[in-house]
């Protein structure tokens, strides 16, 4: 194995920009490509990282010098998606470019379930539905729902979408599975009936991410042209509203509350947006012009982790944005706020006139050794030929 530092803390003496000062935790840097990040469902300082070499790494990110909690080689090829089962945070689902889905006990570091050749094409999306059902989708537009007790797909949709599936979301009542497609459609699958309920008309651009808001009365989709398309829940045929203004594609989103969504944009900015009325609240943080690849919120939704194409993970305090509520009668200041940096308290210059607060609330260790890891800095070796 070649000795190579994969996760390294920021070098001492290096300059610290404004974003780094405002982060909750120090950033995490990687020399191996990261494809997915996911916070632990109950521990806000534990982050799961899926790597291009098929390894799943788990870090305690709360320390200045990150502590590696676990490192396991799970797949032959890259881990593209990570998802936790319902009510069991000791196990984790992973989906891979090798077309397999695996369930792993992260405490015992042992395999529980493997579904080989789950798809005919590399898997791109994975989401947990309930105690026994998961959904997956691939690069060629196939969507499947699995009862993983049987290792069988209880629903398969191979011809409804003609392009890659970019994102999946599940309604809280577990009745509807939503899938956004690169062809520019939103697809609603009825989980119990195990069939496509309705496919939207072709939008003006590809749909890249999806989320539910406003008590799940609205579904929002980020698009390649920088517009948030808004659907009424249950009315999947066409949009009811649109929120333009992002300068480039919205590659990922994280719904912070019923009113506020965080968007990861191709221009490297993470923006806070209020939905209906549609307003930009400001810029939470940025990755110095590199496109934002993933956003993920901690279980209490106080911290947002952002993954960039420069292989840096940054951590932002978004607690003060959760209860923002726009006054629908106020004048929009979208043009001035969409590129305005928010302070640590979620405020920007001339910000209060538009807001009504709903509530008063104000790296590394060797992953190939058997030694216990502590917070001290040490090397992290990896073989890129895995």
C-alpha positions in Angstrom: 0.0 0.0 0.0 1.4 3.4 -0.8 1.5 5.9 2.0 -0.7 8.8 0.9 -2.6 11.3 3.0 -6.2 11.2 1.9 -7.8 13.4 4.5 -5.6 16.2 5.7 -6.3 19.2 7.9 -5.6 22.7 6.7 -1.8 23.3 6.8 -0.6 25.5 9.6 0.3 29.0 8.5 -2.0 28.9 5.5 -4.4 31.8 4.9 -7.9 31.5 6.2 -10.6 33.1 4.1 -13.9 34.6 5.4 -15.8 31.4 4.7 -13.4 29.3 6.8 -13.8 31.6 9.7 -17.5 31.3 9.7 -17.7 27.5 9.4 -18.9 25.4 12.4 -16.1 22.9 12.0 -12.8 23.1 10.1 -13.0 21.9 6.5 -12.1 18.4 5.4 -9.8 18.0 2.4 -9.5 14.9 0.3 -7.1 13.7 -2.4 -9.4 10.8 -3.3 -12.6 11.8 -5.0 -15.7 11.9 -2.8 -19.1 11.1 -4.3 -21.5 11.3 -1.4 -21.7 12.6 2.2 -24.3 11.8 4.8 -24.5 12.9 8.5 -25.3 10.2 11.1 -29.1 10.3 11.8 -28.6 11.1 15.5 -25.0 12.3 15.9 -24.3 15.7 14.4 -20.5 15.4 14.5 -20.3 12.0 12.6 -20.1 12.2 8.8 -20.2 9.3 6.4 -18.2 9.7 3.2 -18.5 7.5 0.1 -15.3 7.4 -2.0 -14.5 6.7 -5.6 -12.4 3.7 -4.6 -15.4 1.9 -3.0 -14.5 2.7 0.6 -16.9 4.1 3.2 -15.2 6.3 5.7 -16.7 7.7 8.9 -15.2 10.8 10.5 -15.8 12.7 13.7 -15.7 16.1 12.1 -16.1 18.2 15.3 -12.3 18.3 16.0 -9.8 20.6 14.3 -7.8 17.5 13.4 -10.4 15.1 12.2 -10.7 11.6 13.7 -11.3 8.6 11.5 -13.9 6.4 13.3 -14.1 3.7 10.7 -12.9 2.8 7.2 -14.3 -0.1 5.2 -13.8 -1.3 1.6 -17.4 -2.1 0.7 -17.7 -2.1 -3.1 -15.4 -3.0 -6.0 -16.2 0.4 -7.6 -17.2 3.8 -6.4 -19.8 4.4 -3.7 -22.3 6.8 -5.3 -25.0 7.0 -2.6 -25.3 6.4 1.1 -28.6 6.0 3.0 -29.5 4.9 6.6 -32.3 2.4 7.3 -35.2 3.6 9.4 -34.7 3.2 13.1 -31.3 1.5 12.8 -28.3 3.9 12.8 -25.8 1.1 13.2 -26.3 -0.1 9.7 -26.0 1.7 6.4 -27.1 1.2 2.7 -24.6 1.9 -0.1 -25.2 1.9 -3.8 -22.3 1.6 -6.3 -21.2 2.1 -9.8 -20.7 -1.7 -9.8 -24.5 -2.0 -9.9 -24.8 -3.5 -6.4 -26.6 -2.4 -3.2 -25.2 -3.4 0.1 -26.3 -3.2 3.7 -23.4 -3.0 6.2 -23.1 -3.1 9.9 -20.8 -0.1 10.6 -20.2 -1.1 14.2 -19.2 -4.7 13.5 -17.8 -3.8 10.0 -19.5 -6.7 8.5 -21.8 -7.2 5.5 -25.5 -8.0 6.2 -27.0 -7.9 2.7 -25.8 -7.8 -0.9 -27.9 -7.4 -4.0 -25.6 -8.0 -6.9 -26.6 -6.6 -10.3 -29.5 -4.7 -8.8 -29.6 -2.6 -12.0 -28.4 -3.1 -15.6 -26.6 0.3 -15.4 -24.6 2.0 -12.6 -26.8 3.1 -9.7 -27.0 6.8 -9.3 -29.7 7.3 -6.5 -30.7 5.5 -3.4 -33.3 6.4 -0.7 -34.9 4.6 2.3 -38.7 4.4 2.2 -39.6 2.5 5.4 -38.5 -0.4 7.6 -38.3 -2.8 4.7 -38.5 -0.8 1.5 -35.7 1.1 -0.4 -35.7 2.8 -3.8 -32.9 3.0 -6.3 -32.3 4.5 -9.7 -29.6 4.4 -12.4 -27.9 6.2 -15.2 -30.3 5.0 -17.8 -33.5 6.1 -16.1 -34.6 2.8 -14.4 -36.3 3.2 -11.0 -36.8 0.2 -8.7 -38.4 -0.3 -5.3 -37.0 -3.1 -3.2 -38.2 -5.2 -0.3 -34.7 -6.0 1.0 -35.9 -8.9 3.1 -36.5 -10.8 -0.2 -33.7 -9.2 -2.3 -36.4 -8.7 -4.9 -37.6 -5.6 -6.7 -41.3 -5.2 -6.0 -41.5 -2.4 -8.6 -39.5 -1.8 -11.8 -39.8 1.1 -14.2 -37.4 0.8 -17.1 -39.0 2.7 -19.9 -40.8 5.7 -18.3 -37.6 7.8 -18.2 -35.2 8.1 -21.2 -32.3 9.7 -19.3 -30.5 9.4 -16.0 -32.3 9.8 -12.7 -30.8 12.7 -10.8 -32.5 12.5 -7.5 -35.2 10.7 -5.4 -37.5 11.8 -2.6 -40.2 10.1 -0.6 -43.3 11.7 0.9 -43.6 11.5 4.7 -46.7 9.3 4.4 -44.6 6.8 2.3 -47.2 6.8 -0.5 -45.3 8.7 -3.2 -41.7 8.3 -4.6 -40.5 11.3 -6.6 -37.8 11.0 -9.2 -36.2 13.8 -11.2 -34.8 13.0 -14.6 -32.2 14.5 -16.9 -34.7 14.6 -19.7 -36.5 17.3 -17.8 -39.4 15.5 -16.2 -40.7 14.9 -12.6 -42.0 11.4 -12.1 -44.3 10.4 -9.3 -44.5 6.7 -8.4 -47.3 5.3 -6.2 -45.4 3.1 -3.7 -48.3 0.9 -2.6 -49.7 0.4 -6.1 -46.1 -0.1 -7.4 -46.5 1.9 -10.6 -45.9 5.3 -12.2 -48.7 7.6 -11.1 -47.9 10.5 -13.5 -45.0 12.0 -15.4 -44.8 15.7 -15.9 -44.5 17.5 -19.2 -41.0 18.1 -20.4 -39.5 21.2 -18.6 -37.3 23.8 -20.3 -34.2 22.2 -18.7 -33.0 19.1 -17.0 -34.2 18.5 -13.4 -31.3 17.9 -11.1 -32.7 17.7 -7.5 -36.0 17.5 -5.7 -37.5 18.3 -2.3 -40.8 18.7 -0.5 -41.8 21.9 1.3 -44.8 23.8 2.7 -46.1 20.9 4.7 -45.4 18.8 1.7 -48.0 20.8 -0.3 -45.3 21.9 -2.7 -42.6 20.0 -4.5 -39.5 21.9 -5.7 -37.0 20.9 -8.3 -33.6 22.5 -9.1 -32.9 22.9 -12.8 -30.0 23.2 -15.1 -30.9 26.8 -16.1 -30.9 28.0 -12.5 -34.6 28.0 -11.9 -36.5 26.4 -9.0 -39.6 24.7 -10.5 -42.5 24.5 -8.1 -45.2 21.8 -8.3 -48.4 21.5 -6.3 -48.3 18.1 -4.5 -50.5 15.6 -6.4 -50.6 17.8 -9.5 -47.6 16.4 -11.3 -48.4 17.3 -14.9 -46.9 20.8 -14.9 -45.4 23.5 -12.6 -47.6 25.9 -10.6 -44.8 28.5 -10.1 -41.1 29.1 -10.8 -38.4 30.8 -8.9 -35.7 32.2 -11.3 -32.5 34.0 -10.4 -29.7 31.6 -9.8 -26.8 32.5 -12.2 -26.2 28.8 -13.2 -27.5 25.3 -12.6 -28.8 24.2 -9.2 -27.0 20.9 -8.8 -28.2 20.0 -5.3 -30.6 21.2 -2.5 -31.3 20.7 1.2 -34.7 21.6 2.6 -34.0 23.4 5.9 -37.7 24.1 6.8 -41.1 24.4 5.3 -40.1 27.8 4.0 -36.4 27.8 3.5 -34.2 25.7 1.1 -30.5 25.7 0.7 -29.3 25.4 -2.9 -25.9 24.3 -4.2 -25.1 26.1 -7.4 -22.6 25.6 -10.2 -21.1 29.0 -9.4 -19.8 27.7 -6.1 -22.3 29.5 -3.8 -24.7 28.0 -1.3 -27.8 30.2 -1.2 -30.6 30.3 1.3 -34.0 30.8 -0.5 -37.5 31.4 0.8 -40.2 29.6 -1.1 -43.6 31.3 -1.6 -43.1 34.2 -1.4 -40.0 33.4 -3.5 -37.0 35.4 -2.1 -33.3 35.1 -1.9 -32.2 35.3 1.7 -28.5 35.5 0.9 -25.3 33.4 0.5 -24.6 30.9 3.3 -21.1 30.1 2.1 -19.0 29.4 -1.0 -16.3 27.1 -2.4 -14.3 29.8 -4.2 -16.0 29.3 -7.6 -15.9 25.5 -7.7 -19.3 23.8 -8.3 -21.2 22.5 -5.3 -21.8 18.7 -5.7 -23.7 17.7 -2.5 -25.4 19.3 0.4 -26.4 17.5 3.6 -28.0 18.6 6.9 -27.2 17.3 10.3 -30.1 15.6 12.2 -31.0 18.8 14.1 -30.6 20.8 10.8 -28.3 23.3 12.5 -25.3 22.4 10.3 -25.0 22.0 6.6 -22.2 20.1 5.0 -21.2 21.0 1.5 -19.1 18.9 -0.9 -17.4 20.6 -3.8 -15.7 19.4 -7.0 -12.4 20.6 -5.4 -12.9 17.7 -2.9 -13.3 19.9 0.1 -16.1 19.5 2.6 -17.2 22.6 4.5 -19.6 22.9 7.4 -21.9 25.9 7.8 -24.1 27.1 10.7 -27.6 27.5 9.4 -29.5 27.3 12.7 -30.7 30.9 12.5 -32.2 30.4 9.0 -34.7 27.6 10.1 -37.4 30.0 11.3 -37.1 32.7 8.7 -40.5 33.6 7.3 -40.9 36.2 4.6 -43.7 38.8 4.6 -45.6 38.3 1.4 -46.4 42.0 1.2 -42.9 43.2 1.4 -41.0 44.4 -1.6 -38.6 41.9 -3.1 -34.9 42.5 -2.8 -33.8 39.4 -4.8 -31.3 41.2 -7.0 -29.4 42.6 -4.0 -29.6 39.5 -1.7 -28.9 36.6 -4.0 -25.2 37.3 -3.9 -25.1 38.9 -0.4 -23.1 37.0 2.2 -25.1 36.1 5.3 -23.6 36.7 8.8 -23.3 33.9 11.3 -26.7 34.9 12.7 -28.3 34.4 9.3 -28.7 38.2 8.6 -27.5 40.4 5.8 -27.4 44.1 5.2 -30.9 45.7 5.0 -32.4 42.3 5.7 -34.9 42.9 8.4 -37.5 44.8 6.4 -38.3 41.6 4.5 -38.4 39.2 7.4 -40.7 38.1 10.1 -39.1 35.7 12.6 -41.4 32.8 13.4 -39.5 32.0 16.6 -37.0 33.9 18.7 -34.0 31.7 18.3 -31.4 33.7 17.9 -8.0 14.7 9.4 -7.0 11.7 10.0 -5.6 8.3 10.8 -4.3 5.3 9.0 -7.4 3.4 7.7 -5.4 0.3 7.1 -4.2 -0.3 10.7 -6.0 -1.9 13.7 -5.0 0.9 16.1 -7.6 3.0 17.7 -7.8 6.5 16.3 -7.6 9.6 18.4 -7.7 13.3 17.6 -4.0 13.5 16.9 -2.9 14.1 13.4 -1.6 11.1 11.6 -1.3 9.8 8.0 -4.1 8.2 6.1 -2.9 5.7 3.6 -4.8 4.4 0.6 -4.2 2.5 -2.5 -5.8 4.2 -5.4 -5.6 1.0 -7.5 -8.3 -0.6 -5.3 
